[in-house]
Amino acid sequence: MVAVSHALLVRHALLVSHALLVRHALLVCISHLLATHSADNDLGPGSFDSLEHERLQRHSVRRLEQLGFAVTLTSPQTTGGV
């Protein structure tokens, strides 16, 4: 019986701590929006794809430089027809 009550106390403590973390994150977000007088800007549907693409480029360049290569990136040339 003691083990069951201890497990319930631990679960309750975790739920309370998670609720406090969410509450804190919301308060930080709201206070930032109020302090900067800025509106919520929608970045669009492709914003995360471009972030991933840029992160992958930086990682690849860094990794090749660590291996001793000199890396120069150029944009791919677009062709007239597909």
N, C-alpha and C positions, 0 to 999 in steps of 0.2 A: 504494500500500500504506500509506503514511503517513496518507493521508486516511481510510482505512477504520479504522485503529487509533485515530485521533483521534475518529472518530464513535463507536466502541465505548466509548472512555473517557468521553466526554461522556454517553452513554446510561447507562453504569454509575453515574456520579456523580449523575445525576438520580434514578435508582432508589434509590440509597442515601440521598439527601437526602429523598426522599418517605417512605421508611421511617422515617427519623429524625423527621420531622414527625408521622407517625402515632403513633409511640412516645411522643413528647413530649405529644401531645394526650391519649393514654390515661393517662399518668402524672399529668398535671394533673387530669384527671377523677377518678381514683382517690384522689389525695391530698386533693382537695376533699371527696369522700364520706367519707373517713376522718377528716378534720379536723372536719367538721360533725356527724358521727355521724348522718347522715341516710340514709334509704333511697331507692331510686329510685322516684319517684312517676309513675305513668302518668297523663298529662293527659287521656286520652280521645280518641276519634276526631274530635271537632269542635274541638280546641284550635287547630289551625293555621288553620281557617276563621275563627274568631273573631279571631285575631291579624291576619289579612289584612283583615278587615272594619274593625277599629279603625284599622289603618294607612291604609286607604283614606279613612276619615272624616277623620283628622288631615291627610292630604295635601290633600284637597279643601278643607277649611276654610282651611288655610294658603294655598293657591293663590288662593282667592276673596278672602281678606284682602289678599293682595299686589296684587290687581287693584283694591282700593279698596272692597270690599263689607264691610258689617257682617254677620257670620254668627251666627245663633242656631240651634242644633240642637234639635229636639224629636223625641221618639220617635213612630213612626207609630202611629196609633190602630188598635187591633184591632177588627174588625167581628165581630158575632155569627155571621154565616153566611158560607159560602164561596161 
